[in-house]
């Protein structure tokens, strides 16, 4: 069996065609937004508390963003903020 036709198919661009991409369905997007609103009741206050702790610790926005990406556990992030402020 020759590899010429199979290899040619495999070497073509793996980019999906525009018809294969999902379209932006506004009603579905609005339904997803409404479905995520209840979690904002917990996420927004925690973000406010974390922002106040970052400002009080004197940590810059870039360092806060990096720590937010690296430290996934929220309470550990607040503890680390206090340690950084204590060491500074």
N, C-alpha and C positions, 0 to 999 in steps of 0.2 A: 504494500500500500504506500502510495506516495504521500509525502508530507506537504506538498506544494499548496494544495487547496486548504487543508486544515490549518497549516501554519499561517497562511495568508489571512484566514478569518481571525486567528488569535492575535495577529499583530496589528489589526486595525484599532483605531481609537476606541477605548473602553468608555468613552463619554456617552451617557444615555441620550437618546434623541429627545427633542423637545416634547414629543407626544408621550414619552414615558415619564416625564417629570410630573409630580403632582401639581395641580393648579391651586391657587389661593381661593378657597371657598369661604367667603365672608361669614355666612351663617355658622359654619363649623368653627371658624376662628372666634366669633363672638360667644358661641357656646363653650368653647374651651376657656375663654377668659372668665366667663361667669362661673365655670366649674372650679377655677383656681382662686376665686375670691375668698373662700373660707380659710385657706391656709395663710392668706395675708394677715389675718388677725393675729397670728403668732409670729410671722416672719417680720412684719413691719416694726413692731416694738423691739424685737431683738436687734434689728438693724440700727434702730435709734440708740439703744443702749450701747451697742458696739461702737457706733460713731462717737458717742460722748466719751467712751473709755479711750478710744484712739486719740481724741483731741486732748483729753486730760493727761495722757501719757506723753504727749508731745511727739508722737510718731507722725511722719509725713504721709501724704496720700499714697505715694508709690510703695512704701514699706507696708502700709495697711492693705493695699491691694494684693501684694505678693503674699502676705501672711494669710489673707483671706483665701487665696488659691491653694496654698500649701496646707494650712490647718483646716481640716474639714469639720472637726467637732467644735461646736460653738462655745461650750464652756471651757474647753482647752484654749481656745483663742483668747477668751477674756482673761484666763489665768496667765497666759503668755504675755498679754499686754501689761498686766501688773508687774510681772517679772522684768520686762523690758524697761518699764518706767522706774523700777527700783534700782536696776543696774545702771541706768543712765545718769 
